Amino acid sequence: MIEQYGWSDALRLAFEPHARAGYIPGRIIVQQRLANLVATDVGTLSAKLSGRMRHEAREAGHPAAGDWVALSANDGEGTATIHAVLPRRTAFVRRAADSVQTLQVIAANIDVVLVVTSMNADLNPRRLERFLAAAWQSGARPVVILTKADLCEQPEAQAAEIATLAAGCPVLIVSVRQGLGLGGLMDHVKQGETCVLIGSSGVGKSTLVNALLGEERMATRDIRAADARGRHTTSHRQLVLLPGGGLLLDTPGIREVGLVDADEGLSTVFDDIEQLAQNCRFRDCGHDTEPGCAVRSALEAGLLDADRWTHFQKLSREMATSGLTKDRMLQEADRRRMAAQQKAYQSTKKDLRDSVS
């Protein structure tokens, strides 16, 4: 059973230490707060974390949809206990929008990130740039999916504009209502590969899943007429099997993605600005009032979009701030670890003195 969820020889090799400990492998296909649904060779089990895993999750985060885990099954109960998580090949990670410290793994062990946005009034190029930076950083292949093309008067022209900021990744036009572009979409997901749908609420992710599955499995709702924004339908992250042999992970809508260690992703999305900066007269140019600034020249000549430049500056500052926060978090973790080691050392010395006396 787990072969259809992507189980491979490489995973089997990585799992050997857990197999010797008597555990069985499984992949998290539904991520929920209280218990995860895990696909295994003995069926789909409702699995909770072991006590040790719950303690470790406070530091490293909980297992995510798409993770491969080692677990022990409770015979005849349909339940299991998760004891370990196998190392992730790739991961789509975000920093929670309301926190500089809380990190969330949206999807693990993915091959393709389908960044979905609708071709209506809610299309936001700046939000798309942010999503793409996180997608490139995940280690998977990004593909931009422009849904609801039937609501757009000139979908080809709008797709061409989006392609200029998509950093070279494919941009596909889709209309489920018209049956447009679905076959081309699945050409980007090979058999045995896992793709994840990322996008805001109401961009048509669940409708897209239903169309690809050929059945109404995911609940859908209409967009609001007042602002063209969609309404939340998917309530949890769920991995489903596709008819062509691939896997698709649907996620709840995300209005904002806080970037985490996304320097490479940011550089990929804003490669045009990176290239311009290399032509500045001074290596440490601040792109403000310095003479010979290629970035300022491009802005003044209309060759660089001012909103795009402003957004690049905003994301760069965000990355710098998150980097400083991460350093402080690491320092605090080191301090706690050293304090625990010192406490254990003092306790050992006391035990030795007591035994001698």
C-alpha positions as CSV (number, residue, x, y, z in Angstrom):
1,M,0.0,0.0,0.0
2,I,2.7,2.5,0.9
3,E,4.4,2.1,-2.5
4,Q,1.5,4.1,-4.0
5,Y,2.3,6.9,-1.6
6,G,5.9,7.2,-2.7
7,W,7.7,4.5,-0.7
8,S,11.1,3.9,-2.3
9,D,14.4,1.9,-1.9
10,A,16.0,5.1,-0.5
11,L,13.3,5.4,2.2
12,R,13.6,1.7,3.0
13,L,17.3,2.1,3.6
14,A,16.8,5.2,5.8
15,F,14.1,3.2,7.7
16,E,16.3,0.2,8.6
17,P,17.2,1.4,12.1
18,H,13.5,1.8,12.9
19,A,12.6,-1.5,11.4
20,R,15.1,-3.2,13.7
21,A,13.4,-1.5,16.6
22,G,10.2,-3.1,15.6
23,Y,8.4,-0.1,14.0
24,I,6.5,0.0,10.7
25,P,6.7,2.8,8.2
26,G,3.8,5.1,7.2
27,R,3.2,8.4,5.5
28,I,1.0,11.2,7.1
29,I,-1.9,11.7,4.6
30,V,-4.1,13.9,6.9
31,Q,-2.6,16.4,9.4
32,Q,-4.9,17.3,12.3
33,R,-4.3,18.7,15.7
34,L,-5.3,15.7,17.9
35,A,-4.3,12.8,15.6
36,N,-2.9,12.3,12.2
37,L,-4.1,9.8,9.6
38,V,-1.2,7.7,8.4
39,A,-1.1,5.3,5.4
40,T,0.7,2.0,6.2
41,D,0.8,-1.5,4.8
42,V,-1.7,-2.6,7.5
43,G,-4.2,0.1,6.5
44,T,-4.9,3.8,7.4
45,L,-4.3,4.4,11.1
46,S,-5.1,7.2,13.4
47,A,-1.8,8.0,15.0
48,K,-0.8,10.2,18.0
49,L,2.7,11.2,19.0
50,S,4.6,9.3,21.7
51,G,5.4,11.2,24.9
52,R,9.0,11.7,23.8
53,M,7.9,12.9,20.3
54,R,5.5,15.4,21.9
55,H,8.4,16.8,24.0
56,E,10.7,17.0,21.0
57,A,8.0,18.6,18.9
58,R,8.1,21.7,21.1
59,E,11.5,22.5,19.7
60,A,11.5,20.9,16.2
61,G,7.8,21.2,15.3
62,H,5.1,18.5,14.8
63,P,5.2,16.0,12.0
64,A,3.6,17.4,8.9
65,A,1.5,16.2,6.0
66,G,3.7,14.2,3.7
67,D,6.1,13.2,6.4
68,W,7.3,9.6,6.6
69,V,7.2,8.3,10.1
70,A,8.1,5.2,12.2
71,L,5.2,4.0,14.3
72,S,3.8,1.1,16.3
73,A,0.3,-0.1,15.6
74,N,-2.2,-1.1,18.2
75,D,-3.6,-4.4,17.0
76,G,-7.3,-4.4,16.1
77,E,-7.8,-0.8,17.2
78,G,-7.0,1.1,14.0
79,T,-4.7,3.4,16.0
80,A,-0.9,3.8,16.3
81,T,1.8,5.7,18.0
82,I,4.4,7.8,16.1
83,H,7.9,7.4,17.5
84,A,10.1,9.1,14.9
85,V,10.1,11.2,11.7
86,L,12.4,10.3,8.8
87,P,14.6,13.1,7.4
88,R,12.7,15.3,4.9
89,R,13.9,15.6,1.3
90,T,12.1,18.9,0.8
91,A,9.7,21.1,2.8
92,F,7.5,24.1,2.2
93,V,8.0,26.1,5.4
94,R,6.6,29.4,6.4
95,R,6.9,31.7,9.4
96,A,3.5,32.4,10.9
97,A,2.2,35.8,9.9
98,D,1.6,36.9,13.5
99,S,4.9,35.6,14.8
100,V,8.7,36.0,14.2
101,Q,9.4,32.7,16.0
102,T,6.7,30.2,15.1
103,L,7.6,28.1,12.1
104,Q,5.1,25.9,10.3
105,V,5.9,23.1,7.9
106,I,3.0,23.2,5.4
107,A,4.1,20.2,3.4
108,A,7.0,17.7,3.6
109,N,8.7,15.5,0.9
110,I,7.2,17.3,-2.0
111,D,8.4,17.4,-5.6
112,V,6.2,20.1,-7.1
113,V,4.7,23.3,-5.5
114,L,1.6,24.4,-7.4
115,V,1.3,28.1,-6.5
116,V,-2.4,28.8,-7.2
117,T,-4.0,32.2,-7.7
118,S,-7.2,33.2,-9.5
119,M,-7.5,35.5,-12.5
120,N,-10.0,37.8,-10.9
121,A,-9.8,41.0,-8.8
122,D,-8.0,39.1,-6.0
123,L,-4.9,38.5,-8.2
124,N,-2.0,40.1,-6.3
125,P,1.5,40.1,-7.9
126,R,3.2,41.0,-4.6
127,R,1.6,38.1,-2.8
128,L,2.6,35.8,-5.7
129,E,6.2,36.9,-5.4
130,R,6.2,36.0,-1.7
131,F,4.7,32.6,-2.4
132,L,7.2,31.9,-5.2
133,A,10.2,32.8,-2.9
134,A,9.0,30.2,-0.4
135,A,8.3,27.7,-3.1
136,W,11.8,28.0,-4.7
137,Q,13.3,27.7,-1.2
138,S,11.4,24.5,-0.5
139,G,13.6,22.5,-2.8
140,A,10.7,21.5,-5.0
141,R,9.8,22.7,-8.5
142,P,7.3,25.6,-8.5
143,V,4.5,25.9,-11.1
144,V,2.1,28.9,-11.2
145,I,-1.5,27.9,-11.8
146,L,-3.8,30.8,-12.8
147,T,-7.3,29.5,-12.1
148,K,-10.8,30.9,-13.1
149,A,-9.6,32.0,-16.5
150,D,-13.3,32.3,-17.5
151,L,-13.5,35.3,-15.2
152,C,-10.7,37.1,-17.0
153,E,-11.3,39.1,-20.3
154,Q,-7.7,38.6,-21.5
155,P,-6.2,35.6,-19.7
156,E,-3.2,35.2,-22.1
157,A,-2.1,38.8,-21.6
158,Q,-2.4,38.5,-17.8
159,A,-0.5,35.3,-17.8
160,A,2.3,36.9,-19.8
161,E,2.5,39.7,-17.2
162,I,2.7,37.1,-14.4
163,A,5.4,35.2,-16.3
164,T,7.7,38.2,-16.1
165,L,7.9,37.8,-12.3
166,A,7.6,34.0,-12.1
167,A,11.4,33.5,-12.2
168,G,11.3,31.2,-15.2
169,C,8.9,28.6,-13.7
170,P,5.9,27.4,-15.9
171,V,2.7,29.6,-15.8
172,L,-0.5,27.6,-16.6
173,I,-3.9,29.0,-17.4
174,V,-6.8,26.8,-16.0
175,S,-10.5,27.0,-16.0
176,V,-12.3,24.1,-14.4
177,R,-15.6,25.4,-15.6
178,Q,-14.4,25.4,-19.2
179,G,-12.2,22.3,-18.8
180,L,-9.2,24.3,-19.8
181,G,-5.6,23.4,-18.9
182,L,-6.1,20.4,-16.6
183,G,-4.2,18.0,-18.8
184,G,-1.3,20.3,-19.1
185,L,-1.2,20.7,-15.4
186,M,-0.8,17.0,-14.7
187,D,2.1,16.8,-17.2
188,H,4.1,18.5,-14.5
189,V,3.5,15.8,-11.9
190,K,5.1,12.5,-12.7
191,Q,4.0,9.1,-11.4
192,G,5.1,8.7,-7.8
193,E,5.7,12.4,-7.3
194,T,4.0,14.5,-4.7
195,C,2.7,18.0,-5.4
196,V,1.2,20.5,-3.0
197,L,-1.4,23.2,-3.7
198,I,-0.5,26.5,-2.1
199,G,-2.6,29.6,-2.3
200,S,-5.1,31.9,-0.7
201,S,-8.6,30.9,0.3
202,G,-11.0,30.8,-2.6
203,V,-8.6,30.7,-5.5
204,G,-10.1,27.4,-6.5
205,K,-7.7,24.8,-5.0
206,S,-10.5,22.4,-3.8
207,T,-12.3,22.8,-7.1
208,L,-9.1,22.0,-8.8
209,V,-8.6,18.9,-6.7
210,N,-12.1,17.6,-7.5
211,A,-11.5,18.1,-11.2
212,L,-8.2,16.2,-11.1
213,L,-9.8,13.4,-9.1
214,G,-12.8,13.3,-11.3
215,E,-15.1,13.4,-8.3
216,E,-16.5,15.9,-5.7
217,R,-14.4,14.9,-2.8
218,M,-13.4,18.4,-1.5
219,A,-16.0,20.9,-0.3
220,T,-16.2,24.1,-2.3
221,R,-17.8,27.6,-1.8
222,D,-18.3,30.6,-4.1
223,I,-16.2,33.7,-3.8
224,R,-17.6,36.8,-2.2
225,A,-19.0,39.3,-4.7
226,A,-18.0,42.3,-2.6
227,D,-14.2,41.9,-2.9
228,A,-13.7,38.8,-5.2
229,R,-12.0,37.0,-2.3
230,G,-12.7,33.4,-1.7
231,R,-13.9,31.7,1.5
232,H,-12.1,29.1,3.5
233,T,-13.2,25.5,2.7
234,T,-10.3,23.1,3.3
235,S,-9.8,22.8,7.1
236,H,-6.8,20.5,7.2
237,R,-3.9,19.4,5.1
238,Q,-4.7,16.2,3.1
239,L,-2.7,14.0,0.8
240,V,-4.7,12.3,-1.9
241,L,-3.9,9.8,-4.7
242,L,-4.4,11.0,-8.3
243,P,-5.6,8.8,-11.1
244,G,-2.3,9.2,-13.0
245,G,-0.2,7.8,-10.1
246,G,0.9,11.0,-8.5
247,L,-0.1,12.5,-5.2
248,L,-1.6,15.8,-4.4
249,L,-1.6,17.6,-1.0
250,D,-4.4,20.2,-0.6
251,T,-3.9,22.8,2.1
252,P,-6.1,25.4,3.8
253,G,-5.9,28.9,2.2
254,I,-3.0,31.1,3.3
255,R,-3.3,34.8,3.1
256,E,0.3,35.5,4.1
257,V,3.6,33.5,4.0
258,G,6.3,34.7,6.4
259,L,9.6,33.7,4.8
260,V,12.1,31.5,6.6
261,D,15.8,31.3,5.5
262,A,14.6,32.1,2.0
263,D,17.7,33.9,0.7
264,E,18.1,31.7,-2.3
265,G,14.3,31.7,-3.1
266,L,14.3,35.5,-2.9
267,S,17.3,35.8,-5.2
268,T,15.6,33.5,-7.7
269,V,12.4,35.5,-7.8
270,F,14.1,38.8,-7.9
271,D,17.0,37.8,-10.2
272,D,16.4,40.9,-12.4
273,I,17.1,43.2,-9.4
274,E,20.1,41.1,-8.3
275,Q,21.6,41.5,-11.8
276,L,21.0,45.2,-11.8
277,A,22.7,45.6,-8.5
278,Q,25.8,44.0,-9.9
279,N,26.1,46.9,-12.3
280,C,26.2,49.6,-9.6
281,R,29.4,51.6,-9.4
282,F,29.9,50.8,-5.8
283,R,29.9,47.2,-4.4
284,D,28.1,48.3,-1.2
285,C,25.6,50.6,-3.0
286,G,22.5,51.3,-0.9
287,H,20.5,52.1,-4.0
288,D,19.5,55.5,-2.6
289,T,21.5,58.6,-3.6
290,E,24.8,56.9,-4.6
291,P,26.2,58.0,-8.0
292,G,26.3,55.3,-10.7
293,C,23.4,53.2,-9.1
294,A,22.1,50.9,-11.8
295,V,18.9,50.2,-9.7
296,R,18.0,53.9,-9.4
297,S,18.7,54.4,-13.1
298,A,16.4,51.5,-14.0
299,L,13.6,52.9,-11.8
300,E,13.9,56.4,-13.3
301,A,13.9,54.9,-16.8
302,G,10.8,52.8,-16.1
303,L,12.7,49.6,-16.7
304,L,12.1,48.4,-13.1
305,D,8.6,48.5,-11.6
306,A,8.6,50.7,-8.5
307,D,6.2,48.4,-6.6
308,R,8.3,45.4,-7.3
309,W,11.4,47.2,-6.0
310,T,9.6,48.3,-2.9
311,H,8.4,44.8,-2.3
312,F,11.9,43.4,-2.7
313,Q,13.2,45.9,-0.1
314,K,10.4,44.9,2.2
315,L,11.1,41.1,1.9
316,S,14.8,41.7,2.3
317,R,14.2,43.6,5.6
318,E,11.9,40.8,6.7
319,M,14.6,38.2,6.0
320,A,17.2,40.3,7.9
321,T,14.9,40.6,10.9
322,S,14.0,36.9,10.9
323,G,17.7,36.0,10.7
324,L,18.5,38.1,13.8
325,T,15.6,36.5,15.6
326,K,16.8,33.0,14.6
327,D,20.2,33.8,16.0
328,R,18.7,34.9,19.3
329,M,16.6,31.7,19.4
330,L,19.7,29.6,18.8
331,Q,21.6,31.4,21.5
332,E,18.7,30.9,23.9
333,A,18.5,27.2,23.0
334,D,22.3,26.9,23.6
335,R,21.9,28.7,27.0
336,R,19.2,26.3,28.1
337,R,21.2,23.3,27.0
338,M,24.3,24.5,28.8
339,A,22.3,25.2,32.0
340,A,20.8,21.7,31.8
341,Q,24.2,20.1,31.4
342,Q,25.6,22.1,34.3
343,K,22.6,21.1,36.5
344,A,23.2,17.5,35.6
345,Y,26.9,17.8,36.4
346,Q,26.2,19.4,39.8
347,S,23.7,16.7,40.6
348,T,26.2,13.9,39.6
349,K,28.9,15.5,41.9
350,K,26.4,15.7,44.8
351,D,25.5,12.0,44.3
352,L,29.2,11.1,44.3
353,R,29.8,13.0,47.5
354,D,26.8,11.4,49.2
355,S,28.0,8.0,48.2
356,V,31.5,8.6,49.6
357,S,30.2,10.0,52.9
